[in-house]
Each structure stands twice: as C-alpha cells, then as structure tokens.
Amino acid sequence: MSRLQLALNVDDLEQSIVFYSTLFGTEPHKLRPGYANFAVAEPPLKLVLIENPGHGGSVNHLGVEVEDVATVDAELTRLAAAGLATTEERETTCCYAEQDKFWVRGAPDGERWEVYTITDDAPVDARGSRDGCCASSTDESEEAACCV
C-alpha cells in the first residue's frame, strides 16, 4: 500500500492528538513520549507528530483530495458537527484546477487543512499568480499562506 508520510512539529502533543483524531476519525497507531503517528486508511496517510515546543505549525497548509463533491459535503458536515471551524469555497480556482472545497481551522498549532475535489481543469489561474494557487479564496490569509 502506498501512502503519503507527513511529519509535523507540534507544540502540544495531547492537543494535537485530539485534533487529528477528530479530523481523520481515527486514533493514533503508535504513541511514544513526545511522538505519535496515525496510520490513516482513508485517505492513505502516515501522519507523524513530533512534540517540539516553539516549532509547531511550521507547514504552510495541508490538503486532502477526495473523490467527489458528495464527499466534500459529507466531510464538511462531519467536521462541523465535531465543532471544528470550516470555511467553504465552492466553484473556486486554485492550483490550475476548478475545485469545491472547504478549509478546516482549529488545530492547536494553527495549521489549516483544505478538503477538496477537483471538478475540472483550469488552463490558467484566475488571478494569474505565478504558481496558480488559491485564485479565488475568500480569505486573504489563506491566499497568502497557500500562494507562497
């Protein structure tokens, strides 16, 4: 099985475990002092959390691509019901693709996750940014973070 591994520095391991357990609907696969990892089945991901106070939240933003708009909607409903802050973006152009997505906020170290599906290709970025990212975000902080 292939899966992406993502290692993140976190300031508070316990708070991060609560957030990621909720986000992915699973508990950690392995726990050690200052360390946790999740073997997430869907989407295939090995998420590693390393407690490193003062260095948490060093990733720009993270994303999960899902199969279709129905899945975006189902995840939005699930995470909103769990009390996580979400910001929807429908029919947006980002990274040279038309997308329906939402952003999840509330991670203890400030990371933001986007859950998205690509609905069509976009040959150009709507705003003409050099990397084609976050063309029509309604949140300027998300634009700035994504487009660096």
Salt bridges, closest charged atoms under 4 A:
ASP73 OD1 - ARG90 NH2 2.66
GLU75 OE1 - ARG78 NH2 2.91
GLU88 OE1 - ARG90 NH2 2.97
ASP100 OD2 - ARG90 NH1 3.87
GLU114 OE2 - HIS61 NE2 3.16
GLU114 OE1 - LYS101 NZ 2.85
ASP139 OD2 - ARG105 NH2 2.38
GLU142 OE2 - ARG105 NH2 2.70
GLU143 OE1 - ARG127 NH1 2.43
